[in-house]
Amino acid sequence: MSEVKQVIIVRKDLDMGTGKLAAQCCHGSVLGFLEAEKTDEKIAREWLDAGQKKIVLKVDDEAALIKLYKAYQFKKIPCALVNDAGLTQLPAGTTTVLGVGPWKSDEIDQFSKGLKLL
């Protein structure tokens, strides 16, 4: 079986403070994990047991994030978008992060390999 990892993809066009950015990434990680667990509990457990590898990447804007989300959904790779509640720095409903997996690295990399680290 291929390596299992999780990828968190962040919009770099939003002016989020460090704490806000960290919180949004955490939301993406949890939501992605829950989707993966529903899809294949064995892969989710393998990721937990292997140290929970995560990589945080960036995209330019919401359109790029949504395009990736749709591509992962089409390939049936578990993923989840994070929409902010609007209580602090961003308007309610702002899409901030895409959590992908945990899932098989080679499948995640189909769409993320060209993205830069945050």
PDB file as gemmi writes it, atoms N, CA and C in Angstrom:
CRYST1    1.000    1.000    1.000  90.00  90.00  90.00 P 1                      
ATOM      1  N   MET A   1       0.843  -1.189   0.000  1.00  0.00           N  
ATOM      2  CA  MET A   1       0.000   0.000   0.000  1.00  0.00           C  
ATOM      3  C   MET A   1       0.883   1.245   0.000  1.00  0.00           C  
ATOM      4  N   SER A   2       0.440   2.290  -0.661  1.00  0.00           N  
ATOM      5  CA  SER A   2       1.199   3.534  -0.718  1.00  0.00           C  
ATOM      6  C   SER A   2       1.151   4.247   0.630  1.00  0.00           C  
ATOM      7  N   GLU A   3       2.063   5.171   0.799  1.00  0.00           N  
ATOM      8  CA  GLU A   3       2.086   5.994   2.015  1.00  0.00           C  
ATOM      9  C   GLU A   3       0.751   6.722   2.154  1.00  0.00           C  
ATOM     10  N   VAL A   4       0.359   6.980   3.403  1.00  0.00           N  
ATOM     11  CA  VAL A   4      -0.874   7.710   3.679  1.00  0.00           C  
ATOM     12  C   VAL A   4      -0.510   9.054   4.298  1.00  0.00           C  
ATOM     13  N   LYS A   5      -1.150  10.099   3.787  1.00  0.00           N  
ATOM     14  CA  LYS A   5      -0.895  11.441   4.320  1.00  0.00           C  
ATOM     15  C   LYS A   5      -2.156  12.276   4.197  1.00  0.00           C  
ATOM     16  N   GLN A   6      -2.076  13.445   4.789  1.00  0.00           N  
ATOM     17  CA  GLN A   6      -3.146  14.425   4.677  1.00  0.00           C  
ATOM     18  C   GLN A   6      -2.547  15.700   4.120  1.00  0.00           C  
ATOM     19  N   VAL A   7      -3.294  16.375   3.274  1.00  0.00           N  
ATOM     20  CA  VAL A   7      -2.857  17.651   2.721  1.00  0.00           C  
ATOM     21  C   VAL A   7      -3.885  18.708   3.100  1.00  0.00           C  
ATOM     22  N   ILE A   8      -3.385  19.806   3.613  1.00  0.00           N  
ATOM     23  CA  ILE A   8      -4.223  20.955   3.946  1.00  0.00           C  
ATOM     24  C   ILE A   8      -3.842  22.054   2.955  1.00  0.00           C  
ATOM     25  N   ILE A   9      -4.825  22.563   2.231  1.00  0.00           N  
ATOM     26  CA  ILE A   9      -4.566  23.579   1.209  1.00  0.00           C  
ATOM     27  C   ILE A   9      -5.243  24.876   1.636  1.00  0.00           C  
ATOM     28  N   VAL A  10      -4.450  25.943   1.698  1.00  0.00           N  
ATOM     29  CA  VAL A  10      -4.874  27.224   2.261  1.00  0.00           C  
ATOM     30  C   VAL A  10      -4.902  28.298   1.174  1.00  0.00           C  
ATOM     31  N   ARG A  11      -5.894  29.154   1.231  1.00  0.00           N  
ATOM     32  CA  ARG A  11      -5.934  30.326   0.348  1.00  0.00           C  
ATOM     33  C   ARG A  11      -4.937  31.364   0.851  1.00  0.00           C  
ATOM     34  N   LYS A  12      -4.045  31.812  -0.017  1.00  0.00           N  
ATOM     35  CA  LYS A  12      -3.065  32.808   0.408  1.00  0.00           C  
ATOM     36  C   LYS A  12      -3.545  34.242   0.174  1.00  0.00           C  
ATOM     37  N   ASP A  13      -4.691  34.418  -0.468  1.00  0.00           N  
ATOM     38  CA  ASP A  13      -5.202  35.764  -0.720  1.00  0.00           C  
ATOM     39  C   ASP A  13      -5.963  36.343   0.470  1.00  0.00           C  
ATOM     40  N   LEU A  14      -6.212  35.544   1.494  1.00  0.00           N  
ATOM     41  CA  LEU A  14      -6.907  36.033   2.679  1.00  0.00           C  
ATOM     42  C   LEU A  14      -5.903  36.562   3.694  1.00  0.00           C  
ATOM     43  N   ASP A  15      -6.234  37.649   4.314  1.00  0.00           N  
ATOM     44  CA  ASP A  15      -5.327  38.256   5.292  1.00  0.00           C  
ATOM     45  C   ASP A  15      -5.659  37.713   6.685  1.00  0.00           C  
ATOM     46  N   MET A  16      -5.355  36.422   6.891  1.00  0.00           N  
ATOM     47  CA  MET A  16      -5.628  35.800   8.186  1.00  0.00           C  
ATOM     48  C   MET A  16      -4.414  35.951   9.085  1.00  0.00           C  
ATOM     49  N   GLY A  17      -4.672  36.250  10.350  1.00  0.00           N  
ATOM     50  CA  GLY A  17      -3.599  36.265  11.332  1.00  0.00           C  
ATOM     51  C   GLY A  17      -3.097  34.847  11.559  1.00  0.00           C  
ATOM     52  N   THR A  18      -1.964  34.738  12.239  1.00  0.00           N  
ATOM     53  CA  THR A  18      -1.350  33.434  12.463  1.00  0.00           C  
ATOM     54  C   THR A  18      -2.271  32.480  13.203  1.00  0.00           C  
ATOM     55  N   GLY A  19      -2.922  32.962  14.247  1.00  0.00           N  
ATOM     56  CA  GLY A  19      -3.827  32.109  15.016  1.00  0.00           C  
ATOM     57  C   GLY A  19      -5.027  31.669  14.205  1.00  0.00           C  
ATOM     58  N   LYS A  20      -5.579  32.594  13.432  1.00  0.00           N  
ATOM     59  CA  LYS A  20      -6.727  32.284  12.580  1.00  0.00           C  
ATOM     60  C   LYS A  20      -6.336  31.232  11.537  1.00  0.00           C  
ATOM     61  N   LEU A  21      -5.179  31.421  10.926  1.00  0.00           N  
ATOM     62  CA  LEU A  21      -4.679  30.470   9.937  1.00  0.00           C  
ATOM     63  C   LEU A  21      -4.509  29.079  10.551  1.00  0.00           C  
ATOM     64  N   ALA A  22      -3.926  29.034  11.734  1.00  0.00           N  
ATOM     65  CA  ALA A  22      -3.733  27.746  12.416  1.00  0.00           C  
ATOM     66  C   ALA A  22      -5.075  27.084  12.709  1.00  0.00           C  
ATOM     67  N   ALA A  23      -6.030  27.861  13.188  1.00  0.00           N  
ATOM     68  CA  ALA A  23      -7.349  27.312  13.511  1.00  0.00           C  
ATOM     69  C   ALA A  23      -8.043  26.769  12.262  1.00  0.00           C  
ATOM     70  N   GLN A  24      -7.950  27.495  11.149  1.00  0.00           N  
ATOM     71  CA  GLN A  24      -8.586  27.043   9.912  1.00  0.00           C  
ATOM     72  C   GLN A  24      -7.942  25.748   9.410  1.00  0.00           C  
ATOM     73  N   CYS A  25      -6.620  25.661   9.525  1.00  0.00           N  
ATOM     74  CA  CYS A  25      -5.927  24.427   9.134  1.00  0.00           C  
ATOM     75  C   CYS A  25      -6.358  23.257  10.018  1.00  0.00           C  
ATOM     76  N   CYS A  26      -6.527  23.517  11.309  1.00  0.00           N  
ATOM     77  CA  CYS A  26      -7.008  22.465  12.219  1.00  0.00           C  
ATOM     78  C   CYS A  26      -8.402  22.006  11.830  1.00  0.00           C  
ATOM     79  N   HIS A  27      -9.274  22.946  11.488  1.00  0.00           N  
ATOM     80  CA  HIS A  27     -10.617  22.578  11.030  1.00  0.00           C  
ATOM     81  C   HIS A  27     -10.517  21.682   9.797  1.00  0.00           C  
ATOM     82  N   GLY A  28      -9.668  22.062   8.861  1.00  0.00           N  
ATOM     83  CA  GLY A  28      -9.495  21.277   7.639  1.00  0.00           C  
ATOM     84  C   GLY A  28      -8.991  19.873   7.922  1.00  0.00           C  
ATOM     85  N   SER A  29      -8.070  19.764   8.884  1.00  0.00           N  
ATOM     86  CA  SER A  29      -7.521  18.459   9.237  1.00  0.00           C  
ATOM     87  C   SER A  29      -8.596  17.555   9.830  1.00  0.00           C  
ATOM     88  N   VAL A  30      -9.354  18.090  10.765  1.00  0.00           N  
ATOM     89  CA  VAL A  30     -10.401  17.293  11.414  1.00  0.00           C  
ATOM     90  C   VAL A  30     -11.485  16.890  10.407  1.00  0.00           C  
ATOM     91  N   LEU A  31     -11.944  17.851   9.622  1.00  0.00           N  
ATOM     92  CA  LEU A  31     -12.999  17.542   8.656  1.00  0.00           C  
ATOM     93  C   LEU A  31     -12.517  16.541   7.600  1.00  0.00           C  
ATOM     94  N   GLY A  32     -11.290  16.706   7.141  1.00  0.00           N  
ATOM     95  CA  GLY A  32     -10.734  15.752   6.185  1.00  0.00           C  
ATOM     96  C   GLY A  32     -10.650  14.353   6.769  1.00  0.00           C  
ATOM     97  N   PHE A  33     -10.193  14.270   8.026  1.00  0.00           N  
ATOM     98  CA  PHE A  33     -10.110  12.975   8.695  1.00  0.00           C  
ATOM     99  C   PHE A  33     -11.491  12.321   8.801  1.00  0.00           C  
ATOM    100  N   LEU A  34     -12.494  13.091   9.180  1.00  0.00           N  
ATOM    101  CA  LEU A  34     -13.842  12.528   9.316  1.00  0.00           C  
ATOM    102  C   LEU A  34     -14.362  11.994   7.981  1.00  0.00           C  
ATOM    103  N   GLU A  35     -14.064  12.700   6.895  1.00  0.00           N  
ATOM    104  CA  GLU A  35     -14.468  12.221   5.563  1.00  0.00           C  
ATOM    105  C   GLU A  35     -13.720  10.937   5.203  1.00  0.00           C  
ATOM    106  N   ALA A  36     -12.432  10.898   5.503  1.00  0.00           N  
ATOM    107  CA  ALA A  36     -11.637   9.701   5.209  1.00  0.00           C  
ATOM    108  C   ALA A  36     -12.130   8.507   6.017  1.00  0.00           C  
ATOM    109  N   GLU A  37     -12.459   8.748   7.277  1.00  0.00           N  
ATOM    110  CA  GLU A  37     -12.938   7.676   8.151  1.00  0.00           C  
ATOM    111  C   GLU A  37     -14.237   7.086   7.620  1.00  0.00           C  
ATOM    112  N   LYS A  38     -15.107   7.933   7.070  1.00  0.00           N  
ATOM    113  CA  LYS A  38     -16.364   7.456   6.488  1.00  0.00           C  
ATOM    114  C   LYS A  38     -16.109   6.639   5.219  1.00  0.00           C  
ATOM    115  N   THR A  39     -15.080   7.036   4.474  1.00  0.00           N  
ATOM    116  CA  THR A  39     -14.783   6.393   3.196  1.00  0.00           C  
ATOM    117  C   THR A  39     -14.055   5.066   3.376  1.00  0.00           C  
ATOM    118  N   ASP A  40     -13.035   5.065   4.246  1.00  0.00           N  
ATOM    119  CA  ASP A  40     -12.240   3.850   4.457  1.00  0.00           C  
ATOM    120  C   ASP A  40     -11.590   3.933   5.836  1.00  0.00           C  
ATOM    121  N   GLU A  41     -12.228   3.295   6.802  1.00  0.00           N  
ATOM    122  CA  GLU A  41     -11.769   3.346   8.189  1.00  0.00           C  
ATOM    123  C   GLU A  41     -10.344   2.808   8.351  1.00  0.00           C  
ATOM    124  N   LYS A  42      -9.989   1.808   7.542  1.00  0.00           N  
ATOM    125  CA  LYS A  42      -8.650   1.217   7.626  1.00  0.00           C  
ATOM    126  C   LYS A  42      -7.567   2.240   7.270  1.00  0.00           C  
ATOM    127  N   ILE A  43      -7.773   3.011   6.207  1.00  0.00           N  
ATOM    128  CA  ILE A  43      -6.802   4.035   5.813  1.00  0.00           C  
ATOM    129  C   ILE A  43      -6.712   5.114   6.883  1.00  0.00           C  
ATOM    130  N   ALA A  44      -7.844   5.526   7.416  1.00  0.00           N  
ATOM    131  CA  ALA A  44      -7.841   6.540   8.475  1.00  0.00           C  
ATOM    132  C   ALA A  44      -7.062   6.053   9.695  1.00  0.00           C  
ATOM    133  N   ARG A  45      -7.258   4.820  10.070  1.00  0.00           N  
ATOM    134  CA  ARG A  45      -6.556   4.234  11.228  1.00  0.00           C  
ATOM    135  C   ARG A  45      -5.062   4.117  10.956  1.00  0.00           C  
ATOM    136  N   GLU A  46      -4.709   3.715   9.734  1.00  0.00           N  
ATOM    137  CA  GLU A  46      -3.297   3.609   9.358  1.00  0.00           C  
ATOM    138  C   GLU A  46      -2.594   4.963   9.514  1.00  0.00           C  
ATOM    139  N   TRP A  47      -3.265   6.017   9.086  1.00  0.00           N  
ATOM    140  CA  TRP A  47      -2.715   7.375   9.194  1.00  0.00           C  
ATOM    141  C   TRP A  47      -2.507   7.760  10.654  1.00  0.00           C  
ATOM    142  N   LEU A  48      -3.495   7.462  11.489  1.00  0.00           N  
ATOM    143  CA  LEU A  48      -3.365   7.761  12.923  1.00  0.00           C  
ATOM    144  C   LEU A  48      -2.182   7.008  13.533  1.00  0.00           C  
ATOM    145  N   ASP A  49      -2.073   5.746  13.209  1.00  0.00           N  
ATOM    146  CA  ASP A  49      -1.028   4.898  13.787  1.00  0.00           C  
ATOM    147  C   ASP A  49       0.377   5.232  13.274  1.00  0.00           C  
ATOM    148  N   ALA A  50       0.452   5.846  12.083  1.00  0.00           N  
ATOM    149  CA  ALA A  50       1.755   6.118  11.466  1.00  0.00           C  
ATOM    150  C   ALA A  50       2.285   7.528  11.758  1.00  0.00           C  
ATOM    151  N   GLY A  51       1.615   8.278  12.621  1.00  0.00           N  
ATOM    152  CA  GLY A  51       2.124   9.592  12.989  1.00  0.00           C  
ATOM    153  C   GLY A  51       1.404  10.780  12.388  1.00  0.00           C  
ATOM    154  N   GLN A  52       0.343  10.538  11.626  1.00  0.00           N  
ATOM    155  CA  GLN A  52      -0.525  11.590  11.109  1.00  0.00           C  
ATOM    156  C   GLN A  52       0.197  12.614  10.232  1.00  0.00           C  
ATOM    157  N   LYS A  53       0.900  12.143   9.226  1.00  0.00           N  
ATOM    158  CA  LYS A  53       1.642  13.026   8.321  1.00  0.00           C  
ATOM    159  C   LYS A  53       0.698  14.024   7.658  1.00  0.00           C  
ATOM    160  N   LYS A  54       1.098  15.314   7.753  1.00  0.00           N  
ATOM    161  CA  LYS A  54       0.326  16.394   7.145  1.00  0.00           C  
ATOM    162  C   LYS A  54       1.264  17.300   6.366  1.00  0.00           C  
ATOM    163  N   ILE A  55       0.788  17.817   5.260  1.00  0.00           N  
ATOM    164  CA  ILE A  55       1.524  18.797   4.477  1.00  0.00           C  
ATOM    165  C   ILE A  55       0.574  19.959   4.220  1.00  0.00           C  
ATOM    166  N   VAL A  56       1.066  21.179   4.459  1.00  0.00           N  
ATOM    167  CA  VAL A  56       0.244  22.368   4.266  1.00  0.00           C  
ATOM    168  C   VAL A  56       0.743  23.113   3.029  1.00  0.00           C  
ATOM    169  N   LEU A  57      -0.163  23.289   2.078  1.00  0.00           N  
ATOM    170  CA  LEU A  57       0.141  23.907   0.796  1.00  0.00           C  
ATOM    171  C   LEU A  57      -0.715  25.149   0.606  1.00  0.00           C  
ATOM    172  N   LYS A  58      -0.430  25.916  -0.439  1.00  0.00           N  
ATOM    173  CA  LYS A  58      -1.187  27.147  -0.670  1.00  0.00           C  
ATOM    174  C   LYS A  58      -1.648  27.264  -2.114  1.00  0.00           C  
ATOM    175  N   VAL A  59      -2.767  27.970  -2.278  1.00  0.00           N  
ATOM    176  CA  VAL A  59      -3.280  28.336  -3.598  1.00  0.00           C  
ATOM    177  C   VAL A  59      -3.540  29.838  -3.599  1.00  0.00           C  
ATOM    178  N   ASP A  60      -3.691  30.380  -4.790  1.00  0.00           N  
ATOM    179  CA  ASP A  60      -3.830  31.830  -4.923  1.00  0.00           C  
ATOM    180  C   ASP A  60      -5.166  32.387  -4.436  1.00  0.00           C  
ATOM    181  N   ASP A  61      -6.256  31.639  -4.671  1.00  0.00           N  
ATOM    182  CA  ASP A  61      -7.564  32.231  -4.393  1.00  0.00           C  
ATOM    183  C   ASP A  61      -8.646  31.156  -4.247  1.00  0.00           C  
ATOM    184  N   GLU A  62      -9.862  31.619  -4.020  1.00  0.00           N  
ATOM    185  CA  GLU A  62     -10.979  30.705  -3.814  1.00  0.00           C  
ATOM    186  C   GLU A  62     -11.251  29.845  -5.047  1.00  0.00           C  
ATOM    187  N   ALA A  63     -11.146  30.423  -6.222  1.00  0.00           N  
ATOM    188  CA  ALA A  63     -11.415  29.664  -7.447  1.00  0.00           C  
ATOM    189  C   ALA A  63     -10.485  28.453  -7.556  1.00  0.00           C  
ATOM    190  N   ALA A  64      -9.215  28.645  -7.237  1.00  0.00           N  
ATOM    191  CA  ALA A  64      -8.252  27.536  -7.290  1.00  0.00           C  
ATOM    192  C   ALA A  64      -8.590  26.471  -6.252  1.00  0.00           C  
ATOM    193  N   LEU A  65      -9.028  26.905  -5.075  1.00  0.00           N  
ATOM    194  CA  LEU A  65      -9.393  25.967  -4.009  1.00  0.00           C  
ATOM    195  C   LEU A  65     -10.609  25.124  -4.415  1.00  0.00           C  
ATOM    196  N   ILE A  66     -11.614  25.784  -4.967  1.00  0.00           N  
ATOM    197  CA  ILE A  66     -12.840  25.088  -5.396  1.00  0.00           C  
ATOM    198  C   ILE A  66     -12.537  24.119  -6.536  1.00  0.00           C  
ATOM    199  N   LYS A  67     -11.674  24.513  -7.455  1.00  0.00           N  
ATOM    200  CA  LYS A  67     -11.294  23.632  -8.565  1.00  0.00           C  
ATOM    201  C   LYS A  67     -10.645  22.351  -8.035  1.00  0.00           C  
ATOM    202  N   LEU A  68      -9.761  22.490  -7.058  1.00  0.00           N  
ATOM    203  CA  LEU A  68      -9.135  21.311  -6.453  1.00  0.00           C  
ATOM    204  C   LEU A  68     -10.160  20.448  -5.735  1.00  0.00           C  
ATOM    205  N   TYR A  69     -11.043  21.090  -4.979  1.00  0.00           N  
ATOM    206  CA  TYR A  69     -12.089  20.372  -4.254  1.00  0.00           C  
ATOM    207  C   TYR A  69     -12.909  19.501  -5.223  1.00  0.00           C  
ATOM    208  N   LYS A  70     -13.309  20.098  -6.332  1.00  0.00           N  
ATOM    209  CA  LYS A  70     -14.120  19.363  -7.313  1.00  0.00           C  
ATOM    210  C   LYS A  70     -13.334  18.215  -7.943  1.00  0.00           C  
ATOM    211  N   ALA A  71     -12.048  18.439  -8.184  1.00  0.00           N  
ATOM    212  CA  ALA A  71     -11.210  17.374  -8.759  1.00  0.00           C  
ATOM    213  C   ALA A  71     -11.085  16.204  -7.783  1.00  0.00           C  
ATOM    214  N   TYR A  72     -10.829  16.492  -6.504  1.00  0.00           N  
ATOM    215  CA  TYR A  72     -10.732  15.417  -5.509  1.00  0.00           C  
ATOM    216  C   TYR A  72     -12.067  14.690  -5.352  1.00  0.00           C  
ATOM    217  N   GLN A  73     -13.151  15.443  -5.341  1.00  0.00           N  
ATOM    218  CA  GLN A  73     -14.462  14.805  -5.236  1.00  0.00           C  
ATOM    219  C   GLN A  73     -14.715  13.879  -6.427  1.00  0.00           C  
ATOM    220  N   PHE A  74     -14.360  14.335  -7.622  1.00  0.00           N  
ATOM    221  CA  PHE A  74     -14.562  13.529  -8.829  1.00  0.00           C  
ATOM    222  C   PHE A  74     -13.810  12.203  -8.727  1.00  0.00           C  
ATOM    223  N   LYS A  75     -12.621  12.224  -8.150  1.00  0.00           N  
ATOM    224  CA  LYS A  75     -11.810  11.015  -7.992  1.00  0.00           C  
ATOM    225  C   LYS A  75     -12.165  10.226  -6.729  1.00  0.00           C  
ATOM    226  N   LYS A  76     -13.168  10.702  -6.006  1.00  0.00           N  
ATOM    227  CA  LYS A  76     -13.645  10.050  -4.777  1.00  0.00           C  
ATOM    228  C   LYS A  76     -12.566   9.978  -3.696  1.00  0.00           C  
ATOM    229  N   ILE A  77     -11.746  11.020  -3.635  1.00  0.00           N  
ATOM    230  CA  ILE A  77     -10.737  11.164  -2.583  1.00  0.00           C  
ATOM    231  C   ILE A  77     -11.369  12.011  -1.490  1.00  0.00           C  
ATOM    232  N   PRO A  78     -11.429  11.504  -0.257  1.00  0.00           N  
ATOM    233  CA  PRO A  78     -12.121  12.230   0.799  1.00  0.00           C  
ATOM    234  C   PRO A  78     -11.513  13.608   1.046  1.00  0.00           C  
ATOM    235  N   CYS A  79     -12.382  14.606   1.105  1.00  0.00           N  
ATOM    236  CA  CYS A  79     -11.928  15.976   1.312  1.00  0.00           C  
ATOM    237  C   CYS A  79     -13.071  16.811   1.870  1.00  0.00           C  
ATOM    238  N   ALA A  80     -12.717  17.970   2.405  1.00  0.00           N  
ATOM    239  CA  ALA A  80     -13.731  18.851   2.986  1.00  0.00           C  
ATOM    240  C   ALA A  80     -13.269  20.297   2.903  1.00  0.00           C  
ATOM    241  N   LEU A  81     -14.191  21.168   2.541  1.00  0.00           N  
ATOM    242  CA  LEU A  81     -13.929  22.603   2.550  1.00  0.00           C  
ATOM    243  C   LEU A  81     -14.264  23.175   3.917  1.00  0.00           C  
ATOM    244  N   VAL A  82     -13.506  24.184   4.317  1.00  0.00           N  
ATOM    245  CA  VAL A  82     -13.768  24.903   5.565  1.00  0.00           C  
ATOM    246  C   VAL A  82     -14.343  26.260   5.202  1.00  0.00           C  
ATOM    247  N   ASN A  83     -15.512  26.556   5.753  1.00  0.00           N  
ATOM    248  CA  ASN A  83     -16.156  27.857   5.579  1.00  0.00           C  
ATOM    249  C   ASN A  83     -16.213  28.539   6.926  1.00  0.00           C  
ATOM    250  N   ASP A  84     -15.634  29.730   7.008  1.00  0.00           N  
ATOM    251  CA  ASP A  84     -15.515  30.435   8.278  1.00  0.00           C  
ATOM    252  C   ASP A  84     -16.880  30.859   8.815  1.00  0.00           C  
ATOM    253  N   ALA A  85     -16.992  30.849  10.135  1.00  0.00           N  
ATOM    254  CA  ALA A  85     -18.239  31.237  10.804  1.00  0.00           C  
ATOM    255  C   ALA A  85     -18.440  32.756  10.833  1.00  0.00           C  
ATOM    256  N   GLY A  86     -17.383  33.516  10.589  1.00  0.00           N  
ATOM    257  CA  GLY A  86     -17.517  34.970  10.534  1.00  0.00           C  
ATOM    258  C   GLY A  86     -17.508  35.662  11.876  1.00  0.00           C  
ATOM    259  N   LEU A  87     -16.973  35.015  12.889  1.00  0.00           N  
ATOM    260  CA  LEU A  87     -16.995  35.599  14.230  1.00  0.00           C  
ATOM    261  C   LEU A  87     -15.805  36.523  14.505  1.00  0.00           C  
ATOM    262  N   THR A  88     -14.753  36.446  13.705  1.00  0.00           N  
ATOM    263  CA  THR A  88     -13.571  37.261  14.001  1.00  0.00           C  
ATOM    264  C   THR A  88     -13.087  38.037  12.776  1.00  0.00           C  
ATOM    265  N   GLN A  89     -12.187  37.479  12.007  1.00  0.00           N  
ATOM    266  CA  GLN A  89     -11.480  38.237  10.975  1.00  0.00           C  
ATOM    267  C   GLN A  89     -12.100  38.210   9.581  1.00  0.00           C  
ATOM    268  N   LEU A  90     -12.933  37.242   9.306  1.00  0.00           N  
ATOM    269  CA  LEU A  90     -13.447  37.063   7.951  1.00  0.00           C  
ATOM    270  C   LEU A  90     -14.969  37.092   7.929  1.00  0.00           C  
ATOM    271  N   PRO A  91     -15.558  37.479   6.787  1.00  0.00           N  
ATOM    272  CA  PRO A  91     -17.016  37.419   6.680  1.00  0.00           C  
ATOM    273  C   PRO A  91     -17.512  35.968   6.762  1.00  0.00           C  
ATOM    274  N   ALA A  92     -18.692  35.798   7.323  1.00  0.00           N  
ATOM    275  CA  ALA A  92     -19.298  34.467   7.433  1.00  0.00           C  
ATOM    276  C   ALA A  92     -19.384  33.820   6.059  1.00  0.00           C  
ATOM    277  N   GLY A  93     -19.009  32.538   6.003  1.00  0.00           N  
ATOM    278  CA  GLY A  93     -19.098  31.776   4.769  1.00  0.00           C  
ATOM    279  C   GLY A  93     -17.853  31.828   3.908  1.00  0.00           C  
ATOM    280  N   THR A  94     -16.839  32.587   4.309  1.00  0.00           N  
ATOM    281  CA  THR A  94     -15.605  32.647   3.534  1.00  0.00           C  
ATOM    282  C   THR A  94     -14.954  31.267   3.505  1.00  0.00           C  
ATOM    283  N   THR A  95     -14.692  30.760   2.319  1.00  0.00           N  
ATOM    284  CA  THR A  95     -14.019  29.468   2.165  1.00  0.00           C  
ATOM    285  C   THR A  95     -12.529  29.698   2.346  1.00  0.00           C  
ATOM    286  N   THR A  96     -11.937  29.025   3.348  1.00  0.00           N  
ATOM    287  CA  THR A  96     -10.558  29.298   3.733  1.00  0.00           C  
ATOM    288  C   THR A  96      -9.578  28.185   3.391  1.00  0.00           C  
ATOM    289  N   VAL A  97      -9.996  26.936   3.566  1.00  0.00           N  
ATOM    290  CA  VAL A  97      -9.080  25.796   3.544  1.00  0.00           C  
ATOM    291  C   VAL A  97      -9.774  24.581   2.928  1.00  0.00           C  
ATOM    292  N   LEU A  98      -8.975  23.741   2.310  1.00  0.00           N  
ATOM    293  CA  LEU A  98      -9.428  22.428   1.850  1.00  0.00           C  
ATOM    294  C   LEU A  98      -8.595  21.373   2.559  1.00  0.00           C  
ATOM    295  N   GLY A  99      -9.258  20.499   3.297  1.00  0.00           N  
ATOM    296  CA  GLY A  99      -8.591  19.367   3.923  1.00  0.00           C  
ATOM    297  C   GLY A  99      -8.767  18.143   3.045  1.00  0.00           C  
ATOM    298  N   VAL A 100      -7.660  17.513   2.646  1.00  0.00           N  
ATOM    299  CA  VAL A 100      -7.701  16.345   1.764  1.00  0.00           C  
ATOM    300  C   VAL A 100      -7.123  15.146   2.511  1.00  0.00           C  
ATOM    301  N   GLY A 101      -7.937  14.128   2.622  1.00  0.00           N  
ATOM    302  CA  GLY A 101      -7.486  12.923   3.307  1.00  0.00           C  
ATOM    303  C   GLY A 101      -7.515  13.071   4.811  1.00  0.00           C  
ATOM    304  N   PRO A 102      -6.870  12.114   5.451  1.00  0.00           N  
ATOM    305  CA  PRO A 102      -5.790  11.248   5.032  1.00  0.00           C  
ATOM    306  C   PRO A 102      -6.227  10.235   3.967  1.00  0.00           C  
ATOM    307  N   TRP A 103      -5.281  10.043   3.032  1.00  0.00           N  
ATOM    308  CA  TRP A 103      -5.537   9.143   1.925  1.00  0.00           C  
ATOM    309  C   TRP A 103      -4.210   8.718   1.319  1.00  0.00           C  
ATOM    310  N   LYS A 104      -4.274   7.885   0.309  1.00  0.00           N  
ATOM    311  CA  LYS A 104      -3.066   7.393  -0.363  1.00  0.00           C  
ATOM    312  C   LYS A 104      -2.332   8.558  -1.033  1.00  0.00           C  
ATOM    313  N   SER A 105      -1.060   8.709  -0.703  1.00  0.00           N  
ATOM    314  CA  SER A 105      -0.262   9.835  -1.188  1.00  0.00           C  
ATOM    315  C   SER A 105      -0.273   9.963  -2.700  1.00  0.00           C  
ATOM    316  N   ASP A 106      -0.114   8.857  -3.397  1.00  0.00           N  
ATOM    317  CA  ASP A 106      -0.046   8.934  -4.855  1.00  0.00           C  
ATOM    318  C   ASP A 106      -1.348   9.454  -5.457  1.00  0.00           C  
ATOM    319  N   GLU A 107      -2.470   9.179  -4.815  1.00  0.00           N  
ATOM    320  CA  GLU A 107      -3.747   9.681  -5.313  1.00  0.00           C  
ATOM    321  C   GLU A 107      -3.921  11.168  -4.987  1.00  0.00           C  
ATOM    322  N   ILE A 108      -3.528  11.571  -3.790  1.00  0.00           N  
ATOM    323  CA  ILE A 108      -3.602  12.990  -3.418  1.00  0.00           C  
ATOM    324  C   ILE A 108      -2.697  13.813  -4.331  1.00  0.00           C  
ATOM    325  N   ASP A 109      -1.506  13.296  -4.603  1.00  0.00           N  
ATOM    326  CA  ASP A 109      -0.500  14.033  -5.372  1.00  0.00           C  
ATOM    327  C   ASP A 109      -0.915  14.313  -6.810  1.00  0.00           C  
ATOM    328  N   GLN A 110      -1.905  13.595  -7.327  1.00  0.00           N  
ATOM    329  CA  GLN A 110      -2.386  13.850  -8.692  1.00  0.00           C  
ATOM    330  C   GLN A 110      -2.693  15.324  -8.905  1.00  0.00           C  
ATOM    331  N   PHE A 111      -3.234  15.969  -7.879  1.00  0.00           N  
ATOM    332  CA  PHE A 111      -3.677  17.345  -7.993  1.00  0.00           C  
ATOM    333  C   PHE A 111      -2.847  18.335  -7.178  1.00  0.00           C  
ATOM    334  N   SER A 112      -2.103  17.857  -6.192  1.00  0.00           N  
ATOM    335  CA  SER A 112      -1.388  18.779  -5.302  1.00  0.00           C  
ATOM    336  C   SER A 112       0.102  18.905  -5.591  1.00  0.00           C  
ATOM    337  N   LYS A 113       0.662  18.049  -6.448  1.00  0.00           N  
ATOM    338  CA  LYS A 113       2.111  18.012  -6.610  1.00  0.00           C  
ATOM    339  C   LYS A 113       2.706  19.326  -7.118  1.00  0.00           C  
ATOM    340  N   GLY A 114       1.935  20.151  -7.811  1.00  0.00           N  
ATOM    341  CA  GLY A 114       2.449  21.426  -8.320  1.00  0.00           C  
ATOM    342  C   GLY A 114       2.300  22.594  -7.366  1.00  0.00           C  
ATOM    343  N   LEU A 115       1.674  22.362  -6.216  1.00  0.00           N  
ATOM    344  CA  LEU A 115       1.446  23.451  -5.265  1.00  0.00           C  
ATOM    345  C   LEU A 115       2.675  23.660  -4.385  1.00  0.00           C  
ATOM    346  N   LYS A 116       2.825  24.892  -3.900  1.00  0.00           N  
ATOM    347  CA  LYS A 116       3.960  25.241  -3.042  1.00  0.00           C  
ATOM    348  C   LYS A 116       3.567  25.124  -1.571  1.00  0.00           C  
ATOM    349  N   LEU A 117       4.575  24.843  -0.744  1.00  0.00           N  
ATOM    350  CA  LEU A 117       4.355  24.804   0.701  1.00  0.00           C  
ATOM    351  C   LEU A 117       3.950  26.172   1.209  1.00  0.00           C  
ATOM    352  N   LEU A 118       3.115  26.186   2.238  1.00  0.00           N  
ATOM    353  CA  LEU A 118       2.696  27.449   2.847  1.00  0.00           C  
ATOM    354  C   LEU A 118       3.861  28.034   3.612  1.00  0.00           C  
TER     355      LEU A 118                                                      
END                                                                             
